[in-house]
Amino acid sequence: MKTILQINNLSKKYGKKTALQNINLKIVAGKIYGLLGPNSSGKTTLFKIIAGLLTDYSGEVLIQDSKPGLQTKAIVSYLPDKDYLYDWSEVKDAVGYFNDFYPDFDLEKIQQLLDFMELKSSDSIRSFSKGMKARLKMVLVLSRKAKLFLLDEPFDGIDAVSRDKLIGTILKTFSGNSTIILITHHISYVENLLEDVVFLNKGTVVLEDNAENIRKERQLAINELYLKVFGNDYTT
């Protein structure tokens, strides 16, 4: 399989605090990955580096053989864990912003996903619940023709209906030409979505494995392995 993301000896510090230490990862195209770990393990920092938002690091990050920058911004679509929607705007305003900013934005696809998510162009974002905002942010990010999608905690704090809609949207839009890396603490929600997992703790990779291997050879669900690893009851 073709490698879309190669990370070699990546380290990142915030002052004296080490956020990432000697990360080595190879991400291949056409899969859904889970980047899993407890709070403050470096997951969001890693996403920001891949997305080109953080540039002060050591080591090497290559996205289709290019360092994060202007060229790779056309390849990577990033859903941050922060709310970036303007309350004063309507759905059509957010769509227009993405369409103006990203040349690969697909207007036909966004309309299909808005319909699927039961969102209207004239809807006021001010009136949205957290779940409705999560739906809108997800369809905006997934409506790009990107190669690598970075989704940071898309299910955090939302209702069950919105969660199921978001999972449905991932399934609806995912193709073998793209790759998704997903950060979530709600592992049981996406157990059947994930094909490979990377466990990150205190800025280091502590485990990489194929999801099917976890189920068959380890005889554990991904959530069970996560609890075992981070519950300090784990040996390789």
MARKE-757217 format. One line per field, with one value per atom (N, C-alpha, C): residue number from 1; residue in three letters; y, z, x. Coordinates in steps of 0.02 Angstrom, whole numbers, always signed. Layout:
num	c(NUM,...)
residuo	c(ALA,...)
c2	c(Y,...)
c3	c(Z,...)
c1	c(X,...)
//
This chain:
num	c(1,1,1,2,2,2,3,3,3,4,4,4,5,5,5,6,6,6,7,7,7,8,8,8,9,9,9,10,10,10,11,11,11,12,12,12,13,13,13,14,14,14,15,15,15,16,16,16,17,17,17,18,18,18,19,19,19,20,20,20,21,21,21,22,22,22,23,23,23,24,24,24,25,25,25,26,26,26,27,27,27,28,28,28,29,29,29,30,30,30,31,31,31,32,32,32,33,33,33,34,34,34,35,35,35,36,36,36,37,37,37,38,38,38,39,39,39,40,40,40,41,41,41,42,42,42,43,43,43,44,44,44,45,45,45,46,46,46,47,47,47,48,48,48,49,49,49,50,50,50,51,51,51,52,52,52,53,53,53,54,54,54,55,55,55,56,56,56,57,57,57,58,58,58,59,59,59,60,60,60,61,61,61,62,62,62,63,63,63,64,64,64,65,65,65,66,66,66,67,67,67,68,68,68,69,69,69,70,70,70,71,71,71,72,72,72,73,73,73,74,74,74,75,75,75,76,76,76,77,77,77,78,78,78,79,79,79,80,80,80,81,81,81,82,82,82,83,83,83,84,84,84,85,85,85,86,86,86,87,87,87,88,88,88,89,89,89,90,90,90,91,91,91,92,92,92,93,93,93,94,94,94,95,95,95,96,96,96,97,97,97,98,98,98,99,99,99,100,100,100,101,101,101,102,102,102,103,103,103,104,104,104,105,105,105,106,106,106,107,107,107,108,108,108,109,109,109,110,110,110,111,111,111,112,112,112,113,113,113,114,114,114,115,115,115,116,116,116,117,117,117,118,118,118,119,119,119,120,120,120,121,121,121,122,122,122,123,123,123,124,124,124,125,125,125,126,126,126,127,127,127,128,128,128,129,129,129,130,130,130,131,131,131,132,132,132,133,133,133,134,134,134,135,135,135,136,136,136,137,137,137,138,138,138,139,139,139,140,140,140,141,141,141,142,142,142,143,143,143,144,144,144,145,145,145,146,146,146,147,147,147,148,148,148,149,149,149,150,150,150,151,151,151,152,152,152,153,153,153,154,154,154,155,155,155,156,156,156,157,157,157,158,158,158,159,159,159,160,160,160,161,161,161,162,162,162,163,163,163,164,164,164,165,165,165,166,166,166,167,167,167,168,168,168,169,169,169,170,170,170,171,171,171,172,172,172,173,173,173,174,174,174,175,175,175,176,176,176,177,177,177,178,178,178,179,179,179,180,180,180,181,181,181,182,182,182,183,183,183,184,184,184,185,185,185,186,186,186,187,187,187,188,188,188,189,189,189,190,190,190,191,191,191,192,192,192,193,193,193,194,194,194,195,195,195,196,196,196,197,197,197,198,198,198,199,199,199,200,200,200,201,201,201,202,202,202,203,203,203,204,204,204,205,205,205,206,206,206,207,207,207,208,208,208,209,209,209,210,210,210,211,211,211,212,212,212,213,213,213,214,214,214,215,215,215,216,216,216,217,217,217,218,218,218,219,219,219,220,220,220,221,221,221,222,222,222,223,223,223,224,224,224,225,225,225,226,226,226,227,227,227,228,228,228,229,229,229,230,230,230,231,231,231,232,232,232,233,233,233,234,234,234,235,235,235,236,236,236)
residuo	c(MET,MET,MET,LYS,LYS,LYS,THR,THR,THR,ILE,ILE,ILE,LEU,LEU,LEU,GLN,GLN,GLN,ILE,ILE,ILE,ASN,ASN,ASN,ASN,ASN,ASN,LEU,LEU,LEU,SER,SER,SER,LYS,LYS,LYS,LYS,LYS,LYS,TYR,TYR,TYR,GLY,GLY,GLY,LYS,LYS,LYS,LYS,LYS,LYS,THR,THR,THR,ALA,ALA,ALA,LEU,LEU,LEU,GLN,GLN,GLN,ASN,ASN,ASN,ILE,ILE,ILE,ASN,ASN,ASN,LEU,LEU,LEU,LYS,LYS,LYS,ILE,ILE,ILE,VAL,VAL,VAL,ALA,ALA,ALA,GLY,GLY,GLY,LYS,LYS,LYS,ILE,ILE,ILE,TYR,TYR,TYR,GLY,GLY,GLY,LEU,LEU,LEU,LEU,LEU,LEU,GLY,GLY,GLY,PRO,PRO,PRO,ASN,ASN,ASN,SER,SER,SER,SER,SER,SER,GLY,GLY,GLY,LYS,LYS,LYS,THR,THR,THR,THR,THR,THR,LEU,LEU,LEU,PHE,PHE,PHE,LYS,LYS,LYS,ILE,ILE,ILE,ILE,ILE,ILE,ALA,ALA,ALA,GLY,GLY,GLY,LEU,LEU,LEU,LEU,LEU,LEU,THR,THR,THR,ASP,ASP,ASP,TYR,TYR,TYR,SER,SER,SER,GLY,GLY,GLY,GLU,GLU,GLU,VAL,VAL,VAL,LEU,LEU,LEU,ILE,ILE,ILE,GLN,GLN,GLN,ASP,ASP,ASP,SER,SER,SER,LYS,LYS,LYS,PRO,PRO,PRO,GLY,GLY,GLY,LEU,LEU,LEU,GLN,GLN,GLN,THR,THR,THR,LYS,LYS,LYS,ALA,ALA,ALA,ILE,ILE,ILE,VAL,VAL,VAL,SER,SER,SER,TYR,TYR,TYR,LEU,LEU,LEU,PRO,PRO,PRO,ASP,ASP,ASP,LYS,LYS,LYS,ASP,ASP,ASP,TYR,TYR,TYR,LEU,LEU,LEU,TYR,TYR,TYR,ASP,ASP,ASP,TRP,TRP,TRP,SER,SER,SER,GLU,GLU,GLU,VAL,VAL,VAL,LYS,LYS,LYS,ASP,ASP,ASP,ALA,ALA,ALA,VAL,VAL,VAL,GLY,GLY,GLY,TYR,TYR,TYR,PHE,PHE,PHE,ASN,ASN,ASN,ASP,ASP,ASP,PHE,PHE,PHE,TYR,TYR,TYR,PRO,PRO,PRO,ASP,ASP,ASP,PHE,PHE,PHE,ASP,ASP,ASP,LEU,LEU,LEU,GLU,GLU,GLU,LYS,LYS,LYS,ILE,ILE,ILE,GLN,GLN,GLN,GLN,GLN,GLN,LEU,LEU,LEU,LEU,LEU,LEU,ASP,ASP,ASP,PHE,PHE,PHE,MET,MET,MET,GLU,GLU,GLU,LEU,LEU,LEU,LYS,LYS,LYS,SER,SER,SER,SER,SER,SER,ASP,ASP,ASP,SER,SER,SER,ILE,ILE,ILE,ARG,ARG,ARG,SER,SER,SER,PHE,PHE,PHE,SER,SER,SER,LYS,LYS,LYS,GLY,GLY,GLY,MET,MET,MET,LYS,LYS,LYS,ALA,ALA,ALA,ARG,ARG,ARG,LEU,LEU,LEU,LYS,LYS,LYS,MET,MET,MET,VAL,VAL,VAL,LEU,LEU,LEU,VAL,VAL,VAL,LEU,LEU,LEU,SER,SER,SER,ARG,ARG,ARG,LYS,LYS,LYS,ALA,ALA,ALA,LYS,LYS,LYS,LEU,LEU,LEU,PHE,PHE,PHE,LEU,LEU,LEU,LEU,LEU,LEU,ASP,ASP,ASP,GLU,GLU,GLU,PRO,PRO,PRO,PHE,PHE,PHE,ASP,ASP,ASP,GLY,GLY,GLY,ILE,ILE,ILE,ASP,ASP,ASP,ALA,ALA,ALA,VAL,VAL,VAL,SER,SER,SER,ARG,ARG,ARG,ASP,ASP,ASP,LYS,LYS,LYS,LEU,LEU,LEU,ILE,ILE,ILE,GLY,GLY,GLY,THR,THR,THR,ILE,ILE,ILE,LEU,LEU,LEU,LYS,LYS,LYS,THR,THR,THR,PHE,PHE,PHE,SER,SER,SER,GLY,GLY,GLY,ASN,ASN,ASN,SER,SER,SER,THR,THR,THR,ILE,ILE,ILE,ILE,ILE,ILE,LEU,LEU,LEU,ILE,ILE,ILE,THR,THR,THR,HIS,HIS,HIS,HIS,HIS,HIS,ILE,ILE,ILE,SER,SER,SER,TYR,TYR,TYR,VAL,VAL,VAL,GLU,GLU,GLU,ASN,ASN,ASN,LEU,LEU,LEU,LEU,LEU,LEU,GLU,GLU,GLU,ASP,ASP,ASP,VAL,VAL,VAL,VAL,VAL,VAL,PHE,PHE,PHE,LEU,LEU,LEU,ASN,ASN,ASN,LYS,LYS,LYS,GLY,GLY,GLY,THR,THR,THR,VAL,VAL,VAL,VAL,VAL,VAL,LEU,LEU,LEU,GLU,GLU,GLU,ASP,ASP,ASP,ASN,ASN,ASN,ALA,ALA,ALA,GLU,GLU,GLU,ASN,ASN,ASN,ILE,ILE,ILE,ARG,ARG,ARG,LYS,LYS,LYS,GLU,GLU,GLU,ARG,ARG,ARG,GLN,GLN,GLN,LEU,LEU,LEU,ALA,ALA,ALA,ILE,ILE,ILE,ASN,ASN,ASN,GLU,GLU,GLU,LEU,LEU,LEU,TYR,TYR,TYR,LEU,LEU,LEU,LYS,LYS,LYS,VAL,VAL,VAL,PHE,PHE,PHE,GLY,GLY,GLY,ASN,ASN,ASN,ASP,ASP,ASP,TYR,TYR,TYR,THR,THR,THR,THR,THR,THR)
c2	c(-60,+0,+63,+116,+177,+216,+240,+280,+352,+378,+447,+492,+463,+502,+462,+492,+461,+509,+484,+524,+490,+527,+499,+541,+509,+540,+609,+615,+679,+693,+752,+776,+848,+865,+933,+952,+1012,+1038,+1104,+1116,+1182,+1207,+1247,+1267,+1206,+1192,+1133,+1070,+1078,+1021,+984,+919,+878,+854,+873,+853,+789,+783,+724,+705,+640,+618,+559,+570,+517,+476,+511,+477,+452,+388,+359,+324,+346,+318,+314,+262,+256,+245,+293,+290,+277,+224,+207,+232,+241,+267,+215,+240,+197,+163,+189,+159,+211,+186,+228,+208,+256,+245,+277,+246,+276,+298,+362,+388,+398,+352,+346,+355,+385,+394,+440,+443,+486,+560,+603,+675,+692,+743,+768,+717,+673,+623,+647,+704,+731,+723,+697,+682,+745,+795,+857,+894,+893,+922,+889,+822,+786,+807,+812,+835,+904,+950,+1018,+1020,+977,+974,+947,+894,+866,+917,+955,+1004,+1067,+1072,+1129,+1189,+1180,+1236,+1247,+1196,+1201,+1183,+1226,+1214,+1207,+1222,+1220,+1150,+1104,+1036,+1007,+951,+916,+850,+825,+764,+779,+730,+736,+714,+755,+738,+747,+695,+697,+674,+717,+700,+695,+634,+620,+651,+638,+657,+732,+770,+842,+860,+908,+932,+971,+973,+1012,+1085,+1111,+1179,+1194,+1243,+1263,+1206,+1167,+1112,+1059,+1043,+989,+1012,+1078,+1101,+1083,+1070,+1047,+972,+938,+865,+849,+892,+878,+919,+886,+920,+905,+959,+953,+977,+934,+952,+960,+1022,+1032,+1018,+1012,+1000,+1064,+1121,+1185,+1207,+1249,+1275,+1335,+1332,+1387,+1418,+1399,+1427,+1493,+1540,+1606,+1603,+1620,+1616,+1663,+1718,+1767,+1744,+1691,+1670,+1615,+1601,+1546,+1491,+1433,+1376,+1395,+1432,+1450,+1494,+1532,+1573,+1530,+1479,+1433,+1395,+1374,+1339,+1385,+1448,+1496,+1508,+1512,+1522,+1464,+1403,+1344,+1341,+1358,+1357,+1408,+1467,+1518,+1501,+1468,+1456,+1394,+1343,+1279,+1264,+1263,+1250,+1180,+1134,+1065,+1054,+1108,+1101,+1081,+1032,+1001,+1025,+1071,+1099,+1047,+1002,+950,+902,+886,+841,+873,+937,+970,+972,+982,+984,+916,+863,+796,+782,+803,+790,+834,+895,+938,+906,+879,+846,+785,+747,+687,+705,+762,+784,+825,+835,+873,+945,+975,+1045,+1084,+1145,+1188,+1247,+1270,+1326,+1389,+1398,+1458,+1452,+1395,+1385,+1432,+1461,+1505,+1463,+1474,+1436,+1453,+1513,+1534,+1488,+1461,+1419,+1345,+1328,+1258,+1234,+1172,+1137,+1117,+1091,+1068,+1012,+969,+914,+938,+989,+1015,+1049,+1085,+1116,+1062,+1007,+953,+923,+918,+892,+938,+1004,+1051,+1051,+1052,+1051,+988,+932,+870,+872,+894,+894,+944,+1000,+1048,+1018,+985,+955,+897,+856,+797,+813,+875,+894,+917,+916,+929,+865,+873,+815,+804,+798,+790,+717,+706,+638,+613,+660,+643,+685,+652,+686,+674,+729,+726,+748,+703,+718,+713,+771,+775,+778,+725,+720,+743,+714,+736,+717,+669,+646,+673,+720,+741,+782,+759,+797,+804,+759,+766,+709,+719,+670,+609,+556,+492,+498,+539,+547,+580,+634,+668,+622,+584,+538,+488,+458,+409,+441,+503,+539,+551,+570,+582,+519,+464,+400,+381,+393,+380,+422,+484,+528,+504,+481,+454,+395,+350,+291,+311,+361,+383,+415,+448,+487,+453,+402,+372,+331,+337,+297,+273,+225,+196,+245,+303,+353,+401,+395,+441,+402,+439,+409,+453,+421,+457,+437,+487,+475,+508,+470,+491,+489,+547,+549,+547,+501,+498,+462,+483,+446,+398,+404,+362,+303,+260,+208,+159,+145,+96,+120,+186,+212,+193,+191,+182,+116,+71,+6,-27,-26,-60,-18,+45,+88,+80,+70,+74,+12,+24,-31,-39,+15,+14,+63,+49,+94,+110,+171,+194,+220,+192,+215,+262,+321,+372,+388,+391,+407,+449,+506,+551,+566,+575,+595,+540,+478,+422,+371,+336,+281,+220,+194,+136,+72,+80,+21,+40,-2,+3,-67,-71,-137,-131,-185,-190,-210,-179,-191,-264,-294,-364,-409,-392,-430,-425,-366,-357,-403,-408,-448,-523,-543,-615,-642,-611,-638,-618,-555,-533,-551,-565,-583,-528,-467,-409,-361,-325,-268,-211,-163,-108,-70,-60,-25,-64,-131,-172,-168,-168,-161,-93,-41,+26,+28,+0,+0,-40,-93,-135,-98,-65,-28,+30,+70,+131,+121,+60,+42,+11,+15,-11,-86,-121,-194,-226,-204,-225,-242,-296,-314,-334,-315,-331,-404)
c3	c(+0,+0,+0,-32,-38,+27,+46,+107,+93,+135,+128,+179,+237,+291,+321,+321,+351,+404,+464,+519,+547,+549,+571,+629,+686,+744,+761,+761,+774,+849,+867,+937,+937,+990,+997,+1070,+1085,+1154,+1157,+1213,+1230,+1288,+1274,+1326,+1350,+1415,+1442,+1441,+1424,+1424,+1357,+1360,+1300,+1283,+1224,+1202,+1160,+1118,+1077,+1078,+1080,+1085,+1039,+989,+943,+915,+885,+854,+785,+772,+707,+686,+630,+607,+531,+506,+435,+425,+392,+380,+305,+290,+220,+198,+133,+105,+108,+113,+107,+171,+228,+292,+340,+391,+446,+508,+535,+592,+655,+711,+775,+809,+825,+864,+935,+979,+1044,+1102,+1155,+1214,+1263,+1325,+1376,+1361,+1400,+1393,+1401,+1364,+1368,+1345,+1299,+1273,+1209,+1182,+1122,+1058,+1061,+1001,+961,+994,+959,+933,+972,+948,+883,+881,+820,+762,+772,+719,+694,+739,+719,+678,+694,+654,+584,+580,+515,+473,+506,+471,+452,+476,+460,+504,+561,+606,+656,+668,+710,+668,+669,+628,+668,+732,+774,+806,+770,+794,+764,+791,+762,+734,+686,+652,+584,+555,+486,+482,+448,+433,+358,+323,+251,+234,+198,+174,+98,+74,+3,-18,+23,+11,+17,+43,+52,+125,+148,+216,+224,+284,+294,+274,+233,+209,+161,+118,+72,+27,+3,-42,-9,+54,+88,+115,+121,+144,+94,+32,-18,-13,+29,+38,+103,+155,+223,+240,+266,+291,+366,+406,+479,+515,+557,+601,+672,+695,+762,+816,+878,+933,+960,+930,+951,+906,+932,+893,+854,+787,+745,+705,+721,+685,+717,+676,+701,+716,+777,+797,+757,+733,+697,+626,+602,+533,+524,+461,+443,+411,+401,+371,+303,+264,+196,+200,+254,+262,+274,+316,+329,+266,+227,+164,+116,+112,+67,+86,+151,+175,+153,+165,+146,+70,+33,-40,-66,-34,-54,-35,+22,+49,+21,+5,-17,-89,-136,-206,-217,-171,-180,-147,-124,-91,-142,-124,-169,-150,-189,-173,-180,-226,-234,-174,-152,-94,-31,-20,+41,+44,-13,-12,+6,-21,-4,+70,+98,+169,+214,+193,+232,+235,+179,+177,+223,+220,+262,+336,+352,+421,+444,+398,+414,+434,+395,+405,+343,+354,+299,+292,+230,+217,+256,+268,+302,+378,+404,+477,+510,+565,+604,+650,+647,+689,+763,+776,+845,+880,+840,+868,+876,+853,+853,+922,+936,+994,+979,+1029,+1018,+966,+969,+921,+850,+841,+774,+747,+791,+769,+749,+786,+770,+702,+687,+622,+566,+575,+524,+513,+567,+561,+524,+539,+507,+432,+411,+339,+302,+334,+301,+287,+337,+330,+280,+282,+239,+168,+155,+87,+44,+72,+32,-3,-60,-95,-72,-7,+22,+20,+34,+36,+108,+155,+224,+268,+306,+350,+423,+460,+531,+572,+609,+647,+722,+755,+826,+869,+904,+951,+921,+865,+834,+873,+921,+958,+1029,+1046,+1115,+1137,+1187,+1218,+1177,+1129,+1087,+1102,+1079,+1092,+1047,+1064,+1028,+955,+942,+873,+830,+855,+817,+808,+860,+856,+799,+797,+744,+675,+671,+608,+585,+633,+616,+592,+626,+605,+536,+525,+459,+405,+421,+372,+355,+404,+391,+342,+356,+314,+244,+241,+178,+132,+162,+122,+113,+154,+151,+87,+57,-2,+3,-38,-37,-60,-86,-108,-53,+5,+60,+123,+172,+235,+291,+343,+401,+463,+500,+566,+616,+665,+710,+782,+816,+888,+923,+970,+1010,+1075,+1127,+1190,+1191,+1142,+1139,+1091,+1112,+1067,+1049,+1095,+1081,+1023,+1014,+959,+891,+886,+821,+815,+861,+862,+793,+759,+695,+636,+648,+595,+586,+642,+642,+611,+569,+538,+570,+593,+628,+686,+738,+796,+815,+841,+869,+938,+989,+1058,+1075,+1098,+1115,+1189,+1224,+1295,+1313,+1344,+1365,+1307,+1248,+1190,+1154,+1172,+1138,+1115,+1061,+1037,+1079,+1112,+1155,+1122,+1069,+1035,+967,+918,+851,+833,+806,+787,+739,+704,+661,+702,+689,+729,+728,+670,+665,+704,+704,+742,+817,+839,+910,+928,+884,+899,+896,+846,+836,+879,+875,+910,+984,+997,+1067,+1101,+1060,+1084,+1130,+1106,+1143,+1094,+1118,+1081,+1089,+1043,+1047,+1112,+1133,+1196,+1255,+1253,+1307,+1309,+1250,+1248,+1273,+1255,+1278,+1355,+1385,+1458,+1490,+1455,+1481,+1478,+1421,+1412,+1461,+1464,+1503,+1575,+1591,+1660,+1694,+1661,+1689,+1704,+1664,+1671,+1605,+1577,+1508,+1502,+1468,+1448,+1375,+1338,+1266,+1254)
c1	c(+42,+0,+44,+19,+56,+57,+116,+123,+101,+55,+33,+67,+85,+116,+173,+232,+291,+319,+328,+354,+416,+471,+535,+564,+574,+608,+580,+515,+482,+480,+504,+500,+477,+440,+415,+414,+440,+440,+403,+370,+343,+384,+435,+481,+520,+515,+550,+507,+443,+397,+400,+411,+413,+342,+318,+251,+254,+306,+316,+389,+403,+473,+486,+527,+550,+493,+444,+387,+408,+394,+404,+340,+311,+248,+248,+215,+203,+128,+96,+24,+12,-24,-35,-104,-111,-173,-229,-290,-348,-370,-349,-368,-396,-431,-453,-413,-376,-333,-363,-351,-366,-302,-297,-241,-267,-250,-283,-234,-258,-216,-251,-226,-256,-244,-275,-264,-190,-168,-99,-48,-69,-21,+13,-8,+25,-14,-75,-113,-129,-156,-175,-113,-59,+4,+27,+22,+41,-3,-67,-112,-94,-78,-62,+2,+50,+111,+96,+56,+39,+1,-43,-84,-44,+18,+60,+49,+15,+1,+58,+98,+157,+218,+268,+327,+391,+389,+449,+455,+485,+494,+557,+580,+637,+613,+651,+632,+601,+570,+545,+472,+432,+363,+354,+332,+323,+252,+216,+150,+154,+147,+161,+228,+278,+348,+362,+314,+324,+317,+358,+352,+287,+257,+197,+207,+162,+168,+111,+121,+68,+46,+95,+79,+36,+52,+16,-52,-63,-128,-183,-163,-211,-225,-187,-195,-230,-218,-241,-303,-354,-414,-419,-418,-410,-473,-500,-555,-527,-518,-490,-542,-520,-567,-597,-579,-605,-663,-706,-762,-739,-743,-720,-777,-840,-897,-919,-939,-962,-1037,-1056,-1126,-1171,-1144,-1184,-1201,-1168,-1175,-1228,-1242,-1286,-1245,-1277,-1242,-1213,-1250,-1226,-1163,-1156,-1096,-1034,-1042,-987,-968,-1019,-1007,-970,-990,-958,-885,-872,-804,-759,-782,-743,-733,-785,-781,-731,-729,-681,-610,-601,-535,-502,-542,-514,-534,-486,-502,-532,-519,-544,-613,-645,-709,-762,-803,-851,-922,-949,-1015,-1071,-1063,-1114,-1113,-1054,-1047,-1073,-1058,-1081,-1156,-1189,-1262,-1291,-1260,-1283,-1274,-1218,-1205,-1248,-1262,-1307,-1376,-1399,-1464,-1463,-1409,-1403,-1403,-1371,-1366,-1427,-1474,-1535,-1518,-1473,-1454,-1475,-1500,-1521,-1474,-1466,-1421,-1439,-1504,-1527,-1526,-1507,-1506,-1457,-1477,-1432,-1389,-1324,-1278,-1288,-1311,-1323,-1374,-1421,-1474,-1453,-1392,-1372,-1351,-1368,-1341,-1268,-1234,-1165,-1164,-1214,-1218,-1228,-1271,-1283,-1220,-1184,-1121,-1071,-1069,-1023,-1040,-1104,-1125,-1101,-1110,-1090,-1015,-977,-904,-880,-911,-891,-904,-963,-978,-935,-918,-874,-805,-778,-711,-712,-764,-766,-788,-809,-829,-771,-712,-652,-628,-596,-569,-497,-489,-422,-401,-337,-311,-305,-296,-286,-331,-375,-421,-401,-394,-375,-435,-465,-526,-510,-512,-494,-556,-571,-628,-694,-714,-777,-840,-834,-893,-897,-853,-847,-908,-943,-997,-1060,-1072,-1131,-1181,-1242,-1295,-1288,-1324,-1318,-1340,-1391,-1415,-1362,-1332,-1279,-1219,-1202,-1146,-1157,-1217,-1231,-1230,-1254,-1252,-1180,-1136,-1066,-1032,-1045,-1016,-1041,-1106,-1134,-1103,-1087,-1055,-985,-948,-881,-887,-934,-943,-966,-1008,-1037,-985,-936,-888,-821,-806,-740,-731,-674,-657,-586,-568,-501,-448,-469,-420,-400,-432,-418,-399,-373,-353,-382,-407,-433,-394,-372,-343,-390,-411,-464,-440,-445,-433,-500,-507,-568,-556,-593,-594,-652,-696,-756,-742,-697,-673,-728,-773,-826,-871,-877,-918,-890,-823,-791,-753,-767,-733,-732,-789,-795,-771,-755,-729,-654,-619,-546,-514,-464,-427,-358,-329,-265,-268,-230,-229,-157,-149,-86,-101,-69,-78,-21,-39,+11,+5,+62,+61,+123,+111,+166,+213,+184,+223,+260,+249,+283,+231,+248,+206,+219,+167,+176,+149,+109,+83,+56,+70,+39,+15,-45,-70,-129,-141,-200,-260,-317,-377,-398,-393,-414,-366,-303,-254,-269,-290,-308,-365,-414,-473,-458,-419,-407,-351,-292,-234,-232,-249,-250,-316,-367,-434,-462,-455,-479,-513,-563,-588,-537,-539,-491,-500,-561,-573,-545,-550,-522,-446,-415,-342,-320,-358,-343,-344,-395,-400,-344,-324,-270,-203,-191,-128,-122,-174,-170,-194,-213,-229,-168,-110,-47,-49,-88,-92,-75,-18,-2,+72,+86,+154,+152,+203,+204,+217)
//
